[in-house]
Amino acid sequence: MTAGWNDNAPIYRQLKERVVGMMLDGVLKAGDALPSVRSIAAEYQLNPITVSKAYQELVDDNLVEKRRGIGMYVTEGASEKLLASERERFIREEWPAMVERIRRLGLDVEQLLRSANGGAA
């Protein structure tokens, strides 16, 4: 994780999204331990309460489980659950805006697909 925080969202949300991204990218897998609250707080100069809040949201979403006295761990099936919800959110929220933009610009779907594949047909 890199420390570049922005002002568009609370830091705990940004931290949560970074952990979610690591799960989706396979950096964190089921059973992996999350870094401790203290180590993240120290490394990124954050208040431990901020880190705890991000971690608690992950627990509330059943993506991470607390193991008393030993830490927090990625739950079984977390990446699959995330992938399903991200796909659903993309189709519901992002895709309609993309389709509208494509229509407004008069772009051809075949042309877009070719350009996405490096010009190969």
N, CA, C and O atoms as a GROMACS GRO file, in nm:
protein
  484
    1MET      N    1   0.084  -0.119   0.000
    1MET     CA    2   0.000   0.000   0.000
    1MET      C    3   0.088   0.125   0.000
    1MET      O    4   0.193   0.128   0.064
    2THR      N    5   0.044   0.225  -0.072
    2THR     CA    6   0.113   0.352  -0.070
    2THR      C    7   0.031   0.451   0.013
    2THR      O    8  -0.088   0.429   0.036
    3ALA      N    9   0.094   0.557   0.058
    3ALA     CA   10   0.030   0.645   0.155
    3ALA      C   11  -0.044   0.764   0.095
    3ALA      O   12  -0.089   0.849   0.172
    4GLY      N   13  -0.058   0.778  -0.034
    4GLY     CA   14  -0.121   0.895  -0.094
    4GLY      C   15  -0.270   0.904  -0.069
    4GLY      O   16  -0.349   0.847  -0.145
    5TRP      N   17  -0.310   0.973   0.036
    5TRP     CA   18  -0.452   0.990   0.069
    5TRP      C   19  -0.506   1.111  -0.005
    5TRP      O   20  -0.432   1.205  -0.033
    6ASN      N   21  -0.635   1.109  -0.038
    6ASN     CA   22  -0.695   1.225  -0.101
    6ASN      C   23  -0.807   1.280  -0.013
    6ASN      O   24  -0.848   1.217   0.084
    7ASP      N   25  -0.854   1.398  -0.048
    7ASP     CA   26  -0.956   1.466   0.032
    7ASP      C   27  -1.098   1.430  -0.009
    7ASP      O   28  -1.194   1.484   0.047
    8ASN      N   29  -1.114   1.341  -0.105
    8ASN     CA   30  -1.247   1.308  -0.157
    8ASN      C   31  -1.327   1.212  -0.069
    8ASN      O   32  -1.448   1.203  -0.084
    9ALA      N   33  -1.260   1.143   0.020
    9ALA     CA   34  -1.328   1.045   0.106
    9ALA      C   35  -1.251   1.035   0.237
    9ALA      O   36  -1.132   1.066   0.243
   10PRO      N   37  -1.321   0.992   0.343
   10PRO     CA   38  -1.251   0.974   0.471
   10PRO      C   39  -1.136   0.873   0.456
   10PRO      O   40  -1.145   0.778   0.378
   11ILE      N   41  -1.029   0.895   0.530
   11ILE     CA   42  -0.911   0.809   0.520
   11ILE      C   43  -0.945   0.664   0.553
   11ILE      O   44  -0.892   0.572   0.490
   12TYR      N   45  -1.033   0.641   0.653
   12TYR     CA   46  -1.066   0.502   0.686
   12TYR      C   47  -1.130   0.432   0.568
   12TYR      O   48  -1.107   0.313   0.546
   13ARG      N   49  -1.212   0.504   0.491
   13ARG     CA   50  -1.274   0.445   0.372
   13ARG      C   51  -1.169   0.415   0.265
   13ARG      O   52  -1.174   0.310   0.200
   14GLN      N   53  -1.075   0.507   0.248
   14GLN     CA   54  -0.969   0.486   0.151
   14GLN      C   55  -0.883   0.365   0.190
   14GLN      O   56  -0.845   0.285   0.104
   15LEU      N   57  -0.855   0.353   0.318
   15LEU     CA   58  -0.778   0.239   0.367
   15LEU      C   59  -0.855   0.110   0.342
   15LEU      O   60  -0.798   0.011   0.295
   16LYS      N   61  -0.983   0.111   0.374
   16LYS     CA   62  -1.066  -0.007   0.350
   16LYS      C   63  -1.062  -0.044   0.202
   16LYS      O   64  -1.045  -0.162   0.168
   17GLU      N   65  -1.077   0.054   0.113
   17GLU     CA   66  -1.075   0.026  -0.031
   17GLU      C   67  -0.941  -0.029  -0.077
   17GLU      O   68  -0.936  -0.110  -0.169
   18ARG      N   69  -0.834   0.014  -0.014
   18ARG     CA   70  -0.702  -0.040  -0.049
   18ARG      C   71  -0.692  -0.188  -0.010
   18ARG      O   72  -0.639  -0.269  -0.085
   19VAL      N   73  -0.743  -0.221   0.107
   19VAL     CA   74  -0.742  -0.361   0.151
   19VAL      C   75  -0.831  -0.444   0.058
   19VAL      O   76  -0.794  -0.554   0.019
   20VAL      N   77  -0.948  -0.391   0.023
   20VAL     CA   78  -1.039  -0.460  -0.069
   20VAL      C   79  -0.968  -0.482  -0.203
   20VAL      O   80  -0.978  -0.590  -0.260
   21GLY      N   81  -0.899  -0.381  -0.252
   21GLY     CA   82  -0.823  -0.394  -0.377
   21GLY      C   83  -0.718  -0.504  -0.369
   21GLY      O   84  -0.697  -0.578  -0.465
   22MET      N   85  -0.651  -0.513  -0.255
   22MET     CA   86  -0.551  -0.617  -0.236
   22MET      C   87  -0.616  -0.756  -0.237
   22MET      O   88  -0.555  -0.852  -0.285
   23MET      N   89  -0.738  -0.766  -0.185
   23MET     CA   90  -0.810  -0.893  -0.188
   23MET      C   91  -0.849  -0.928  -0.332
   23MET      O   92  -0.831  -1.041  -0.376
   24LEU      N   93  -0.901  -0.829  -0.404
   24LEU     CA   94  -0.942  -0.853  -0.543
   24LEU      C   95  -0.823  -0.888  -0.631
   24LEU      O   96  -0.835  -0.970  -0.723
   25ASP      N   97  -0.707  -0.828  -0.604
   25ASP     CA   98  -0.587  -0.854  -0.683
   25ASP      C   99  -0.514  -0.982  -0.642
   25ASP      O  100  -0.417  -1.021  -0.706
   26GLY      N  101  -0.563  -1.047  -0.535
   26GLY     CA  102  -0.500  -1.171  -0.491
   26GLY      C  103  -0.378  -1.151  -0.404
   26GLY      O  104  -0.309  -1.247  -0.371
   27VAL      N  105  -0.350  -1.027  -0.365
   27VAL     CA  106  -0.237  -1.001  -0.275
   27VAL      C  107  -0.269  -1.056  -0.136
   27VAL      O  108  -0.184  -1.114  -0.070
   28LEU      N  109  -0.395  -1.036  -0.094
   28LEU     CA  110  -0.444  -1.094   0.031
   28LEU      C  111  -0.542  -1.205  -0.004
   28LEU      O  112  -0.640  -1.183  -0.075
   29LYS      N  113  -0.515  -1.324   0.045
   29LYS     CA  114  -0.599  -1.441   0.015
   29LYS      C  115  -0.667  -1.490   0.143
   29LYS      O  116  -0.631  -1.450   0.254
   30ALA      N  117  -0.765  -1.578   0.125
   30ALA     CA  118  -0.836  -1.636   0.240
   30ALA      C  119  -0.734  -1.693   0.338
   30ALA      O  120  -0.644  -1.768   0.300
   31GLY      N  121  -0.751  -1.658   0.466
   31GLY     CA  122  -0.663  -1.706   0.571
   31GLY      C  123  -0.544  -1.619   0.598
   31GLY      O  124  -0.476  -1.637   0.700
   32ASP      N  125  -0.516  -1.522   0.509
   32ASP     CA  126  -0.402  -1.432   0.532
   32ASP      C  127  -0.434  -1.335   0.644
   32ASP      O  128  -0.548  -1.290   0.660
   33ALA      N  129  -0.332  -1.303   0.721
   33ALA     CA  130  -0.346  -1.204   0.828
   33ALA      C  131  -0.331  -1.064   0.772
   33ALA      O  132  -0.247  -1.039   0.685
   34LEU      N  133  -0.413  -0.972   0.822
   34LEU     CA  134  -0.396  -0.831   0.789
   34LEU      C  135  -0.285  -0.777   0.879
   34LEU      O  136  -0.266  -0.825   0.991
   35PRO      N  137  -0.213  -0.676   0.831
   35PRO     CA  138  -0.114  -0.613   0.920
   35PRO      C  139  -0.185  -0.558   1.042
   35PRO      O  140  -0.302  -0.520   1.035
   36SER      N  141  -0.115  -0.552   1.154
   36SER     CA  142  -0.178  -0.505   1.276
   36SER      C  143  -0.217  -0.358   1.264
   36SER      O  144  -0.160  -0.282   1.187
   37VAL      N  145  -0.316  -0.321   1.343
   37VAL     CA  146  -0.362  -0.182   1.348
   37VAL      C  147  -0.244  -0.091   1.382
   37VAL      O  148  -0.225   0.013   1.319
   38ARG      N  149  -0.167  -0.131   1.480
   38ARG     CA  150  -0.052  -0.049   1.523
   38ARG      C  151   0.049  -0.030   1.412
   38ARG      O  152   0.099   0.080   1.391
   39SER      N  153   0.081  -0.139   1.339
   39SER     CA  154   0.182  -0.128   1.234
   39SER      C  155   0.134  -0.039   1.120
   39SER      O  156   0.212   0.040   1.066
   40ILE      N  157   0.008  -0.051   1.081
   40ILE     CA  158  -0.046   0.034   0.975
   40ILE      C  159  -0.049   0.180   1.022
   40ILE      O  160  -0.011   0.270   0.947
   41ALA      N  161  -0.094   0.202   1.144
   41ALA     CA  162  -0.100   0.338   1.198
   41ALA      C  163   0.040   0.401   1.200
   41ALA      O  164   0.055   0.518   1.162
   42ALA      N  165   0.139   0.327   1.242
   42ALA     CA  166   0.275   0.379   1.249
   42ALA      C  167   0.332   0.402   1.109
   42ALA      O  168   0.391   0.507   1.082
   43GLU      N  169   0.314   0.306   1.021
   43GLU     CA  170   0.372   0.315   0.887
   43GLU      C  171   0.316   0.432   0.807
   43GLU      O  172   0.390   0.498   0.735
   44TYR      N  173   0.185   0.457   0.819
   44TYR     CA  174   0.121   0.561   0.739
   44TYR      C  175   0.085   0.686   0.821
   44TYR      O  176   0.014   0.774   0.774
   45GLN      N  177   0.136   0.692   0.944
   45GLN     CA  178   0.114   0.805   1.034
   45GLN      C  179  -0.035   0.837   1.048
   45GLN      O  180  -0.079   0.950   1.030
   46LEU      N  181  -0.111   0.733   1.080
   46LEU     CA  182  -0.255   0.745   1.100
   46LEU      C  183  -0.288   0.722   1.246
   46LEU      O  184  -0.213   0.659   1.320
   47ASN      N  185  -0.401   0.774   1.286
   47ASN     CA  186  -0.453   0.746   1.419
   47ASN      C  187  -0.497   0.600   1.422
   47ASN      O  188  -0.566   0.556   1.329
   48PRO      N  189  -0.461   0.523   1.522
   48PRO     CA  190  -0.504   0.383   1.530
   48PRO      C  191  -0.657   0.367   1.523
   48PRO      O  192  -0.706   0.264   1.476
   49ILE      N  193  -0.730   0.466   1.570
   49ILE     CA  194  -0.877   0.460   1.562
   49ILE      C  195  -0.923   0.460   1.416
   49ILE      O  196  -1.021   0.393   1.382
   50THR      N  197  -0.854   0.535   1.331
   50THR     CA  198  -0.885   0.539   1.188
   50THR      C  199  -0.866   0.400   1.126
   50THR      O  200  -0.951   0.352   1.051
   51VAL      N  201  -0.755   0.337   1.158
   51VAL     CA  202  -0.726   0.202   1.106
   51VAL      C  203  -0.828   0.103   1.160
   51VAL      O  204  -0.879   0.020   1.086
   52SER      N  205  -0.858   0.112   1.289
   52SER     CA  206  -0.957   0.022   1.350
   52SER      C  207  -1.093   0.036   1.283
   52SER      O  208  -1.162  -0.064   1.263
   53LYS      N  209  -1.130   0.157   1.250
   53LYS     CA  210  -1.261   0.180   1.186
   53LYS      C  211  -1.265   0.114   1.047
   53LYS      O  212  -1.365   0.053   1.011
   54ALA      N  213  -1.157   0.126   0.972
   54ALA     CA  214  -1.149   0.061   0.841
   54ALA      C  215  -1.159  -0.091   0.856
   54ALA      O  216  -1.233  -0.157   0.784
   55TYR      N  217  -1.083  -0.145   0.951
   55TYR     CA  218  -1.084  -0.289   0.974
   55TYR      C  219  -1.222  -0.336   1.022
   55TYR      O  220  -1.268  -0.443   0.982
   56GLN      N  221  -1.287  -0.256   1.105
   56GLN     CA  222  -1.418  -0.294   1.156
   56GLN      C  223  -1.520  -0.302   1.042
   56GLN      O  224  -1.606  -0.390   1.042
   57GLU      N  225  -1.511  -0.211   0.945
   57GLU     CA  226  -1.601  -0.218   0.830
   57GLU      C  227  -1.577  -0.347   0.751
   57GLU      O  228  -1.672  -0.407   0.700
   58LEU      N  229  -1.452  -0.390   0.741
   58LEU     CA  230  -1.422  -0.515   0.672
   58LEU      C  231  -1.483  -0.633   0.749
   58LEU      O  232  -1.532  -0.728   0.688
   59VAL      N  233  -1.479  -0.626   0.881
   59VAL     CA  234  -1.541  -0.730   0.965
   59VAL      C  235  -1.693  -0.728   0.945
   59VAL      O  236  -1.755  -0.832   0.927
   60ASP      N  237  -1.751  -0.607   0.948
   60ASP     CA  238  -1.896  -0.592   0.930
   60ASP      C  239  -1.942  -0.646   0.795
   60ASP      O  240  -2.054  -0.695   0.782
   61ASP      N  241  -1.855  -0.637   0.694
   61ASP     CA  242  -1.887  -0.688   0.559
   61ASP      C  243  -1.856  -0.836   0.544
   61ASP      O  244  -1.869  -0.892   0.436
   62ASN      N  245  -1.813  -0.900   0.654
   62ASN     CA  246  -1.776  -1.042   0.654
   62ASN      C  247  -1.662  -1.075   0.558
   62ASN      O  248  -1.657  -1.185   0.502
   63LEU      N  249  -1.572  -0.980   0.539
   63LEU     CA  250  -1.456  -1.002   0.454
   63LEU      C  251  -1.334  -1.039   0.538
   63LEU      O  252  -1.239  -1.100   0.490
   64VAL      N  253  -1.340  -1.000   0.665
   64VAL     CA  254  -1.230  -1.024   0.760
   64VAL      C  255  -1.291  -1.072   0.890
   64VAL      O  256  -1.401  -1.030   0.928
   65GLU      N  257  -1.219  -1.160   0.958
   65GLU     CA  258  -1.266  -1.205   1.089
   65GLU      C  259  -1.162  -1.173   1.195
   65GLU      O  260  -1.041  -1.180   1.170
   66LYS      N  261  -1.212  -1.137   1.313
   66LYS     CA  262  -1.123  -1.112   1.426
   66LYS      C  263  -1.097  -1.245   1.495
   66LYS      O  264  -1.190  -1.321   1.523
   67ARG      N  265  -0.972  -1.271   1.523
   67ARG     CA  266  -0.936  -1.387   1.604
   67ARG      C  267  -0.875  -1.332   1.732
   67ARG      O  268  -0.762  -1.282   1.734
   68ARG      N  269  -0.952  -1.342   1.836
   68ARG     CA  270  -0.916  -1.280   1.963
   68ARG      C  271  -0.772  -1.311   2.004
   68ARG      O  272  -0.731  -1.427   2.015
   69GLY      N  273  -0.698  -1.204   2.026
   69GLY     CA  274  -0.561  -1.217   2.073
   69GLY      C  275  -0.458  -1.243   1.966
   69GLY      O  276  -0.338  -1.236   1.994
   70ILE      N  277  -0.500  -1.273   1.842
   70ILE     CA  278  -0.399  -1.301   1.740
   70ILE      C  279  -0.410  -1.214   1.615
   70ILE      O  280  -0.315  -1.206   1.537
   71GLY      N  281  -0.523  -1.147   1.594
   71GLY     CA  282  -0.531  -1.056   1.480
   71GLY      C  283  -0.655  -1.073   1.394
   71GLY      O  284  -0.754  -1.134   1.434
   72MET      N  285  -0.645  -1.016   1.274
   72MET     CA  286  -0.756  -1.020   1.179
   72MET      C  287  -0.710  -1.095   1.055
   72MET      O  288  -0.597  -1.081   1.008
   73TYR      N  289  -0.804  -1.175   1.003
   73TYR     CA  290  -0.772  -1.262   0.890
   73TYR      C  291  -0.879  -1.254   0.782
   73TYR      O  292  -0.997  -1.236   0.812
   74VAL      N  293  -0.835  -1.266   0.657
   74VAL     CA  294  -0.927  -1.266   0.544
   74VAL      C  295  -1.013  -1.391   0.552
   74VAL      O  296  -0.960  -1.501   0.570
   75THR      N  297  -1.144  -1.374   0.539
   75THR     CA  298  -1.236  -1.488   0.549
   75THR      C  299  -1.237  -1.569   0.419
   75THR      O  300  -1.202  -1.520   0.312
   76GLU      N  301  -1.277  -1.694   0.433
   76GLU     CA  302  -1.293  -1.782   0.318
   76GLU      C  303  -1.402  -1.725   0.227
   76GLU      O  304  -1.510  -1.689   0.275
   77GLY      N  305  -1.375  -1.716   0.099
   77GLY     CA  306  -1.475  -1.668   0.003
   77GLY      C  307  -1.483  -1.516  -0.007
   77GLY      O  308  -1.569  -1.465  -0.078
   78ALA      N  309  -1.396  -1.444   0.063
   78ALA     CA  310  -1.401  -1.297   0.060
   78ALA      C  311  -1.379  -1.242  -0.080
   78ALA      O  312  -1.453  -1.153  -0.124
   79SER      N  313  -1.280  -1.293  -0.152
   79SER     CA  314  -1.251  -1.238  -0.285
   79SER      C  315  -1.365  -1.268  -0.383
   79SER      O  316  -1.396  -1.184  -0.468
   80GLU      N  317  -1.426  -1.385  -0.371
   80GLU     CA  318  -1.538  -1.419  -0.459
   80GLU      C  319  -1.658  -1.328  -0.431
   80GLU      O  320  -1.726  -1.282  -0.523
   81LYS      N  321  -1.683  -1.303  -0.302
   81LYS     CA  322  -1.792  -1.214  -0.262
   81LYS      C  323  -1.767  -1.073  -0.315
   81LYS      O  324  -1.858  -1.009  -0.368
   82LEU      N  325  -1.644  -1.026  -0.299
   82LEU     CA  326  -1.608  -0.893  -0.348
   82LEU      C  327  -1.622  -0.883  -0.499
   82LEU      O  328  -1.676  -0.785  -0.550
   83LEU      N  329  -1.574  -0.984  -0.568
   83LEU     CA  330  -1.580  -0.983  -0.714
   83LEU      C  331  -1.725  -0.977  -0.762
   83LEU      O  332  -1.757  -0.901  -0.854
   84ALA      N  333  -1.811  -1.055  -0.701
   84ALA     CA  334  -1.952  -1.055  -0.737
   84ALA      C  335  -2.015  -0.919  -0.712
   84ALA      O  336  -2.090  -0.868  -0.796
   85SER      N  337  -1.987  -0.859  -0.597
   85SER     CA  338  -2.048  -0.730  -0.566
   85SER      C  339  -1.991  -0.618  -0.652
   85SER      O  340  -2.063  -0.526  -0.690
   86GLU      N  341  -1.862  -0.624  -0.684
   86GLU     CA  342  -1.801  -0.523  -0.771
   86GLU      C  343  -1.856  -0.533  -0.913
   86GLU      O  344  -1.879  -0.432  -0.979
   87ARG      N  345  -1.876  -0.656  -0.962
   87ARG     CA  346  -1.935  -0.674  -1.095
   87ARG      C  347  -2.076  -0.617  -1.099
   87ARG      O  348  -2.114  -0.548  -1.194
   88GLU      N  349  -2.154  -0.648  -0.995
   88GLU     CA  350  -2.292  -0.599  -0.987
   88GLU      C  351  -2.295  -0.447  -0.983
   88GLU      O  352  -2.375  -0.384  -1.052
   89ARG      N  353  -2.206  -0.386  -0.902
   89ARG     CA  354  -2.199  -0.240  -0.893
   89ARG      C  355  -2.157  -0.178  -1.026
   89ARG      O  356  -2.212  -0.075  -1.066
   90PHE      N  357  -2.061  -0.241  -1.094
   90PHE     CA  358  -2.017  -0.191  -1.225
   90PHE      C  359  -2.134  -0.190  -1.324
   90PHE      O  360  -2.158  -0.091  -1.393
   91ILE      N  361  -2.205  -0.303  -1.330
   91ILE     CA  362  -2.317  -0.314  -1.425
   91ILE      C  363  -2.428  -0.215  -1.391
   91ILE      O  364  -2.489  -0.156  -1.480
   92ARG      N  365  -2.454  -0.196  -1.263
   92ARG     CA  366  -2.564  -0.109  -1.218
   92ARG      C  367  -2.527   0.039  -1.227
   92ARG      O  368  -2.610   0.121  -1.266
   93GLU      N  369  -2.402   0.074  -1.190
   93GLU     CA  370  -2.367   0.215  -1.177
   93GLU      C  371  -2.275   0.269  -1.286
   93GLU      O  372  -2.299   0.377  -1.340
   94GLU      N  373  -2.170   0.196  -1.319
   94GLU     CA  374  -2.071   0.250  -1.412
   94GLU      C  375  -2.103   0.223  -1.558
   94GLU      O  376  -2.085   0.312  -1.642
   95TRP      N  377  -2.149   0.104  -1.590
   95TRP     CA  378  -2.173   0.067  -1.728
   95TRP      C  379  -2.275   0.157  -1.798
   95TRP      O  380  -2.250   0.198  -1.911
   96PRO      N  381  -2.390   0.189  -1.736
   96PRO     CA  382  -2.485   0.277  -1.804
   96PRO      C  383  -2.424   0.412  -1.844
   96PRO      O  384  -2.455   0.464  -1.952
   97ALA      N  385  -2.340   0.469  -1.760
   97ALA     CA  386  -2.275   0.596  -1.793
   97ALA      C  387  -2.178   0.577  -1.909
   97ALA      O  388  -2.167   0.664  -1.995
   98MET      N  389  -2.107   0.464  -1.911
   98MET     CA  390  -2.015   0.436  -2.022
   98MET      C  391  -2.090   0.420  -2.154
   98MET      O  392  -2.050   0.473  -2.257
   99VAL      N  393  -2.200   0.346  -2.148
   99VAL     CA  394  -2.280   0.324  -2.269
   99VAL      C  395  -2.330   0.458  -2.323
   99VAL      O  396  -2.326   0.483  -2.443
  100GLU      N  397  -2.377   0.545  -2.234
  100GLU     CA  398  -2.425   0.677  -2.275
  100GLU      C  399  -2.312   0.758  -2.338
  100GLU      O  400  -2.333   0.825  -2.439
  101ARG      N  401  -2.194   0.754  -2.278
  101ARG     CA  402  -2.079   0.828  -2.333
  101ARG      C  403  -2.040   0.773  -2.470
  101ARG      O  404  -2.011   0.850  -2.562
  102ILE      N  405  -2.040   0.643  -2.484
  102ILE     CA  406  -2.009   0.579  -2.614
  102ILE      C  407  -2.110   0.625  -2.718
  102ILE      O  408  -2.073   0.659  -2.831
  103ARG      N  409  -2.238   0.626  -2.681
  103ARG     CA  410  -2.344   0.669  -2.773
  103ARG      C  411  -2.324   0.815  -2.813
  103ARG      O  412  -2.330   0.849  -2.931
  104ARG      N  413  -2.299   0.902  -2.715
  104ARG     CA  414  -2.282   1.045  -2.743
  104ARG      C  415  -2.165   1.073  -2.834
  104ARG      O  416  -2.171   1.162  -2.919
  105LEU      N  417  -2.058   0.996  -2.818
  105LEU     CA  418  -1.939   1.017  -2.899
  105LEU      C  419  -1.949   0.948  -3.035
  105LEU      O  420  -1.862   0.966  -3.121
  106GLY      N  421  -2.055   0.870  -3.055
  106GLY     CA  422  -2.074   0.801  -3.182
  106GLY      C  423  -1.969   0.696  -3.208
  106GLY      O  424  -1.932   0.671  -3.323
  107LEU      N  425  -1.921   0.633  -3.103
  107LEU     CA  426  -1.818   0.530  -3.117
  107LEU      C  427  -1.880   0.397  -3.157
  107LEU      O  428  -1.994   0.366  -3.122
  108ASP      N  429  -1.804   0.320  -3.230
  108ASP     CA  430  -1.845   0.188  -3.273
  108ASP      C  431  -1.790   0.084  -3.176
  108ASP      O  432  -1.672   0.086  -3.142
  109VAL      N  433  -1.876  -0.007  -3.130
  109VAL     CA  434  -1.836  -0.108  -3.032
  109VAL      C  435  -1.721  -0.194  -3.086
  109VAL      O  436  -1.627  -0.224  -3.013
  110GLU      N  437  -1.728  -0.234  -3.211
  110GLU     CA  438  -1.620  -0.315  -3.270
  110GLU      C  439  -1.488  -0.240  -3.269
  110GLU      O  440  -1.383  -0.298  -3.239
  111GLN      N  441  -1.493  -0.112  -3.301
  111GLN     CA  442  -1.373  -0.029  -3.300
  111GLN      C  443  -1.315  -0.021  -3.158
  111GLN      O  444  -1.193  -0.029  -3.140
  112LEU      N  445  -1.402  -0.005  -3.059
  112LEU     CA  446  -1.356   0.001  -2.920
  112LEU      C  447  -1.290  -0.130  -2.878
  112LEU      O  448  -1.185  -0.130  -2.814
  113LEU      N  449  -1.352  -0.242  -2.915
  113LEU     CA  450  -1.296  -0.372  -2.880
  113LEU      C  451  -1.161  -0.394  -2.946
  113LEU      O  452  -1.069  -0.447  -2.885
  114ARG      N  453  -1.149  -0.354  -3.073
  114ARG     CA  454  -1.022  -0.368  -3.143
  114ARG      C  455  -0.914  -0.283  -3.074
  114ARG      O  456  -0.801  -0.329  -3.055
  115SER      N  457  -0.948  -0.158  -3.038
  115SER     CA  458  -0.848  -0.071  -2.976
  115SER      C  459  -0.810  -0.122  -2.837
  115SER      O  460  -0.696  -0.104  -2.794
  116ALA      N  461  -0.904  -0.186  -2.766
  116ALA     CA  462  -0.875  -0.242  -2.634
  116ALA      C  463  -0.781  -0.361  -2.644
  116ALA      O  464  -0.709  -0.392  -2.549
  117ASN      N  465  -0.781  -0.428  -2.758
  117ASN     CA  466  -0.694  -0.544  -2.779
  117ASN      C  467  -0.568  -0.506  -2.854
  117ASN      O  468  -0.505  -0.591  -2.918
  118GLY      N  469  -0.529  -0.381  -2.847
  118GLY     CA  470  -0.406  -0.337  -2.911
  118GLY      C  471  -0.414  -0.334  -3.063
  118GLY      O  472  -0.313  -0.347  -3.131
  119GLY      N  473  -0.536  -0.317  -3.115
  119GLY     CA  474  -0.554  -0.307  -3.260
  119GLY      C  475  -0.577  -0.440  -3.327
  119GLY      O  476  -0.609  -0.445  -3.446
  120ALA      N  477  -0.563  -0.551  -3.251
  120ALA     CA  478  -0.587  -0.684  -3.310
  120ALA      C  479  -0.736  -0.707  -3.322
  120ALA      O  480  -0.814  -0.664  -3.236
  121ALA      N  481  -0.776  -0.774  -3.426
  121ALA     CA  482  -0.919  -0.800  -3.450
  121ALA      C  483  -0.973  -0.911  -3.366
  121ALA      O  484  -1.091  -0.944  -3.376
   0.00000   0.00000   0.00000
